[in-house]
Amino acid sequence: MKPFLAVAACLLGTAPALAQEIAPTKPATPEIATCKKAALETLSAKEPDIKDIYIDEDGATVAVSESKVETIPITRIIMSEAYLRTDRSDKPRRFLCLLGEKNKVLLTFFTAR
């Protein structure tokens, strides 16, 4: 009976590690998904080496805004760490995205750390 318990303990101990290796492909919020899509389309058109953008959704801030730039309403401000995935090494960057009415992307912006 003891070998069975040892095997069961090993399986139970590895289950969380296996679950952590499989990253969710669905973004945490629709706002982040919208910003990522717009940013990737814009960057890929200018730099074809950029294959994907990884946005740290766990550390992201999605803030509700009631501000305007001139007459254009800003409804959400998203700030996060992001990585531009290329064939070369990835470097962390700060990511900023401004959304307007109906989740229209008004601005995406990356800065080097």
KOLMAR-22371 format. One record per residue: y negated, x negated, z negated of N, C-alpha, C in turn; residue in three letters; chain; residue number from 1. Coordinates in Angstrom, 1 decimal. Layout:
N
- n_y; n_x; n_z; ca_y; ca_x; ca_z; c_y; c_x; c_z; resn; chain; resi
- Y; X; Z; Y; X; Z; Y; X; Z; Ala; A; NUM;
...
This chain:
113
- n_y; n_x; n_z; ca_y; ca_x; ca_z; c_y; c_x; c_z; resn; chain; resi
- 1.2; -0.8; 0.0; 0.0; 0.0; 0.0; -1.3; -0.9; 0.0; Met; A; 1;
- -1.2; -2.0; -0.6; -2.4; -2.9; -0.7; -2.8; -3.4; 0.7; Lys; A; 2;
- -1.9; -3.8; 1.6; -2.3; -4.2; 2.9; -3.1; -3.1; 3.7; Pro; A; 3;
- -2.6; -1.9; 3.5; -3.3; -0.7; 4.1; -4.8; -0.6; 3.6; Phe; A; 4;
- -5.0; -0.8; 2.3; -6.3; -0.7; 1.7; -7.2; -1.9; 2.2; Leu; A; 5;
- -6.6; -3.1; 2.4; -7.4; -4.2; 2.9; -7.8; -4.0; 4.3; Ala; A; 6;
- -6.9; -3.4; 5.2; -7.3; -3.1; 6.6; -8.3; -2.0; 6.6; Val; A; 7;
- -8.2; -1.0; 5.8; -9.2; 0.1; 5.7; -10.5; -0.4; 5.3; Ala; A; 8;
- -10.5; -1.3; 4.3; -11.8; -1.9; 3.8; -12.5; -2.7; 4.9; Ala; A; 9;
- -11.7; -3.5; 5.7; -12.2; -4.3; 6.8; -12.8; -3.4; 7.8; Cys; A; 10;
- -12.1; -2.3; 8.2; -12.6; -1.4; 9.2; -13.9; -0.7; 8.7; Leu; A; 11;
- -13.9; -0.2; 7.5; -15.1; 0.4; 7.0; -16.3; -0.6; 6.9; Leu; A; 12;
- -16.0; -1.8; 6.5; -17.0; -2.8; 6.4; -17.6; -3.2; 7.7; Gly; A; 13;
- -16.9; -3.0; 8.8; -17.4; -3.4; 10.1; -18.0; -2.2; 10.9; Thr; A; 14;
- -17.7; -1.0; 10.5; -18.3; 0.1; 11.2; -19.8; 0.1; 11.2; Ala; A; 15;
- -20.5; -0.1; 10.1; -22.0; -0.1; 10.2; -22.5; -1.2; 11.2; Pro; A; 16;
- -21.8; -2.4; 11.2; -22.3; -3.4; 12.1; -22.1; -3.0; 13.5; Ala; A; 17;
- -21.0; -2.3; 13.9; -20.8; -1.9; 15.2; -21.9; -0.8; 15.6; Leu; A; 18;
- -22.2; 0.0; 14.7; -23.2; 1.0; 15.0; -24.6; 0.4; 15.2; Ala; A; 19;
- -24.9; -0.7; 14.5; -26.2; -1.3; 14.6; -26.3; -2.0; 16.0; Gln; A; 20;
- -25.2; -2.5; 16.6; -25.3; -3.2; 17.8; -25.7; -2.3; 19.0; Glu; A; 21;
- -25.4; -1.0; 18.9; -25.7; -0.1; 20.0; -27.0; 0.5; 19.7; Ile; A; 22;
- -28.0; 0.0; 20.5; -29.4; 0.5; 20.3; -29.6; 1.8; 21.0; Ala; A; 23;
- -30.4; 2.7; 20.4; -30.6; 4.0; 21.1; -31.5; 3.7; 22.3; Pro; A; 24;
- -31.2; 4.4; 23.4; -31.9; 4.3; 24.6; -33.1; 5.3; 24.7; Thr; A; 25;
- -33.0; 6.3; 23.9; -34.0; 7.3; 23.9; -35.2; 6.9; 22.9; Lys; A; 26;
- -36.4; 6.9; 23.4; -37.5; 6.5; 22.5; -37.7; 7.5; 21.4; Pro; A; 27;
- -38.3; 7.0; 20.3; -38.5; 7.7; 19.1; -39.4; 8.9; 19.3; Ala; A; 28;
- -40.4; 8.7; 20.1; -41.3; 9.8; 20.4; -41.6; 10.0; 21.9; Thr; A; 29;
- -41.9; 11.1; 22.3; -42.3; 11.3; 23.8; -43.5; 10.5; 24.1; Pro; A; 30;
- -44.5; 10.3; 23.2; -45.7; 9.6; 23.4; -45.3; 8.1; 23.8; Glu; A; 31;
- -44.4; 7.5; 23.0; -44.0; 6.1; 23.3; -43.3; 6.0; 24.6; Ile; A; 32;
- -42.5; 7.0; 25.0; -41.8; 7.0; 26.3; -42.8; 7.1; 27.4; Ala; A; 33;
- -43.8; 7.9; 27.3; -44.8; 8.1; 28.3; -45.6; 6.8; 28.5; Thr; A; 34;
- -46.0; 6.2; 27.4; -46.7; 4.9; 27.5; -45.9; 3.8; 28.1; Cys; A; 35;
- -44.7; 3.7; 27.7; -43.8; 2.7; 28.2; -43.6; 2.8; 29.7; Lys; A; 36;
- -43.4; 4.1; 30.2; -43.2; 4.3; 31.6; -44.4; 3.9; 32.4; Lys; A; 37;
- -45.6; 4.3; 32.0; -46.8; 4.0; 32.7; -47.1; 2.5; 32.7; Ala; A; 38;
- -46.9; 1.9; 31.5; -47.1; 0.4; 31.5; -46.1; -0.4; 32.4; Ala; A; 39;
- -44.9; 0.0; 32.4; -43.9; -0.6; 33.2; -44.2; -0.5; 34.7; Leu; A; 40;
- -44.6; 0.7; 35.1; -44.9; 1.0; 36.5; -46.1; 0.1; 36.9; Glu; A; 41;
- -47.1; 0.0; 36.1; -48.3; -0.8; 36.4; -48.0; -2.3; 36.4; Thr; A; 42;
- -47.3; -2.8; 35.4; -47.0; -4.2; 35.4; -46.0; -4.6; 36.5; Leu; A; 43;
- -45.0; -3.8; 36.7; -44.0; -4.2; 37.8; -44.6; -4.2; 39.1; Ser; A; 44;
- -45.6; -3.4; 39.4; -46.3; -3.5; 40.7; -47.1; -4.8; 40.9; Ala; A; 45;
- -47.6; -5.3; 39.8; -48.4; -6.6; 39.8; -47.5; -7.8; 39.7; Lys; A; 46;
- -46.4; -7.7; 38.8; -45.6; -8.8; 38.5; -44.1; -8.3; 38.6; Glu; A; 47;
- -43.5; -8.5; 39.8; -42.1; -8.0; 39.9; -41.1; -8.7; 39.0; Pro; A; 48;
- -41.4; -9.8; 38.4; -40.5; -10.5; 37.4; -40.3; -9.7; 36.2; Asp; A; 49;
- -41.2; -8.8; 35.9; -41.1; -8.0; 34.7; -40.1; -6.8; 34.9; Ile; A; 50;
- -38.9; -6.9; 34.2; -37.8; -6.0; 34.4; -37.9; -4.8; 33.5; Lys; A; 51;
- -38.4; -5.0; 32.3; -38.4; -3.9; 31.3; -39.4; -4.3; 30.2; Asp; A; 52;
- -39.8; -3.3; 29.4; -40.6; -3.5; 28.2; -39.9; -3.0; 27.0; Ile; A; 53;
- -39.8; -3.8; 26.0; -39.2; -3.4; 24.7; -40.3; -3.2; 23.8; Tyr; A; 54;
- -40.4; -1.9; 23.3; -41.5; -1.6; 22.3; -40.8; -1.4; 21.0; Ile; A; 55;
- -41.3; -2.1; 20.0; -40.8; -1.9; 18.6; -41.2; -0.6; 18.0; Asp; A; 56;
- -40.3; 0.4; 18.2; -40.6; 1.8; 17.8; -40.6; 1.9; 16.3; Glu; A; 57;
- -39.8; 1.2; 15.6; -39.7; 1.3; 14.2; -41.0; 0.9; 13.5; Asp; A; 58;
- -41.7; -0.1; 14.1; -42.9; -0.6; 13.6; -44.2; 0.0; 14.2; Gly; A; 59;
- -44.0; 0.9; 15.1; -45.1; 1.5; 15.9; -45.9; 2.5; 15.1; Ala; A; 60;
- -47.2; 2.5; 15.4; -48.1; 3.5; 14.8; -48.5; 4.4; 15.9; Thr; A; 61;
- -48.2; 5.7; 15.7; -48.7; 6.8; 16.6; -49.7; 7.6; 15.8; Val; A; 62;
- -50.9; 7.4; 16.1; -52.0; 8.1; 15.4; -52.6; 9.2; 16.2; Ala; A; 63;
- -52.9; 10.3; 15.5; -53.5; 11.4; 16.1; -55.0; 11.1; 16.1; Val; A; 64;
- -55.7; 11.4; 17.2; -57.1; 11.1; 17.4; -57.9; 12.3; 17.8; Ser; A; 65;
- -59.1; 12.4; 17.4; -60.0; 13.5; 17.8; -61.3; 12.8; 18.4; Glu; A; 66;
- -61.1; 11.6; 19.0; -62.3; 10.9; 19.5; -62.4; 11.1; 21.0; Ser; A; 67;
- -63.5; 10.6; 21.5; -63.8; 10.7; 23.0; -64.4; 9.3; 23.4; Lys; A; 68;
- -64.1; 9.0; 24.7; -64.8; 7.9; 25.3; -65.6; 8.6; 26.4; Val; A; 69;
- -66.9; 8.6; 26.1; -67.8; 9.5; 26.9; -67.4; 10.9; 26.8; Glu; A; 70;
- -66.9; 11.5; 27.9; -66.4; 12.9; 27.8; -64.9; 13.1; 27.8; Thr; A; 71;
- -64.2; 11.9; 27.8; -62.7; 12.0; 27.9; -62.1; 12.0; 26.5; Ile; A; 72;
- -61.4; 13.0; 26.2; -60.8; 13.1; 24.8; -59.6; 12.1; 24.7; Pro; A; 73;
- -59.5; 11.5; 23.6; -58.4; 10.6; 23.2; -57.6; 11.4; 22.1; Ile; A; 74;
- -56.3; 11.7; 22.5; -55.6; 12.6; 21.5; -54.6; 11.8; 20.7; Thr; A; 75;
- -54.1; 10.6; 21.2; -53.2; 9.8; 20.5; -53.5; 8.3; 20.8; Arg; A; 76;
- -53.3; 7.5; 19.8; -53.4; 6.0; 19.9; -52.1; 5.4; 19.4; Ile; A; 77;
- -51.5; 4.6; 20.2; -50.2; 4.0; 19.9; -50.4; 2.5; 19.8; Ile; A; 78;
- -50.0; 1.9; 18.7; -50.0; 0.5; 18.6; -48.7; 0.0; 18.1; Met; A; 79;
- -48.2; -1.2; 18.7; -46.9; -1.7; 18.4; -46.8; -3.1; 18.9; Ser; A; 80;
- -45.7; -3.7; 18.5; -45.3; -5.0; 19.0; -44.5; -4.7; 20.3; Glu; A; 81;
- -44.6; -5.5; 21.3; -43.8; -5.3; 22.5; -43.4; -6.6; 23.1; Ala; A; 82;
- -42.4; -6.6; 23.9; -41.9; -7.7; 24.6; -41.7; -7.4; 26.1; Tyr; A; 83;
- -42.3; -8.2; 27.0; -42.1; -8.0; 28.4; -40.9; -8.8; 28.8; Leu; A; 84;
- -39.9; -8.1; 29.3; -38.6; -8.7; 29.6; -38.6; -9.2; 31.1; Arg; A; 85;
- -38.5; -10.5; 31.2; -38.5; -11.2; 32.5; -37.3; -12.1; 32.5; Thr; A; 86;
- -37.1; -12.8; 33.6; -36.1; -13.8; 33.6; -36.3; -15.0; 32.7; Asp; A; 87;
- -37.6; -15.2; 32.3; -37.9; -16.3; 31.4; -37.9; -15.7; 30.0; Arg; A; 88;
- -38.3; -16.6; 29.0; -38.2; -16.2; 27.6; -39.3; -15.1; 27.4; Ser; A; 89;
- -39.0; -14.2; 26.5; -39.9; -13.2; 26.1; -40.7; -13.6; 24.9; Asp; A; 90;
- -42.0; -13.3; 24.9; -42.9; -13.6; 23.8; -43.4; -12.3; 23.2; Lys; A; 91;
- -43.6; -12.2; 21.9; -44.1; -10.9; 21.4; -45.6; -10.8; 21.7; Pro; A; 92;
- -45.9; -9.5; 22.0; -47.3; -9.2; 22.3; -47.7; -7.9; 21.5; Arg; A; 93;
- -49.0; -7.7; 21.4; -49.5; -6.5; 20.8; -49.6; -5.5; 21.9; Arg; A; 94;
- -49.3; -4.2; 21.7; -49.3; -3.2; 22.7; -50.2; -2.1; 22.2; Phe; A; 95;
- -51.1; -1.6; 23.1; -52.0; -0.5; 22.7; -51.9; 0.5; 23.9; Leu; A; 96;
- -51.8; 1.8; 23.5; -51.8; 2.8; 24.5; -52.7; 4.0; 24.1; Cys; A; 97;
- -53.5; 4.4; 24.9; -54.4; 5.6; 24.6; -53.9; 6.8; 25.5; Leu; A; 98;
- -53.7; 7.9; 24.8; -53.3; 9.1; 25.5; -54.4; 10.2; 25.4; Leu; A; 99;
- -54.5; 10.9; 26.5; -55.5; 12.0; 26.6; -54.8; 13.3; 26.5; Gly; A; 100;
- -55.5; 14.3; 27.0; -55.0; 15.7; 27.0; -53.7; 15.7; 27.8; Glu; A; 101;
- -52.8; 16.6; 27.4; -51.5; 16.8; 28.0; -50.7; 15.4; 28.1; Lys; A; 102;
- -50.9; 14.5; 27.2; -50.2; 13.2; 27.1; -50.4; 12.4; 28.4; Asn; A; 103;
- -51.6; 12.5; 29.0; -51.9; 11.7; 30.1; -52.3; 10.3; 29.6; Lys; A; 104;
- -51.7; 9.3; 30.2; -51.9; 7.9; 29.8; -53.3; 7.5; 30.4; Val; A; 105;
- -54.2; 7.1; 29.5; -55.5; 6.7; 29.9; -55.6; 5.1; 29.9; Leu; A; 106;
- -54.9; 4.4; 29.1; -54.9; 3.0; 29.0; -53.7; 2.4; 28.4; Leu; A; 107;
- -53.1; 1.4; 29.0; -52.1; 0.6; 28.3; -52.6; -0.8; 28.3; Thr; A; 108;
- -52.4; -1.6; 27.2; -53.0; -2.9; 27.1; -52.1; -3.8; 26.3; Phe; A; 109;
- -51.9; -5.0; 26.8; -51.0; -6.0; 26.1; -51.9; -7.2; 25.8; Phe; A; 110;
- -51.7; -7.8; 24.6; -52.3; -9.1; 24.3; -51.3; -10.0; 23.8; Thr; A; 111;
- -51.5; -11.3; 24.1; -50.6; -12.3; 23.5; -50.9; -12.5; 22.0; Ala; A; 112;
- -49.9; -12.8; 21.2; -50.2; -13.0; 19.8; -50.9; -14.2; 19.5; Arg; A; 113;
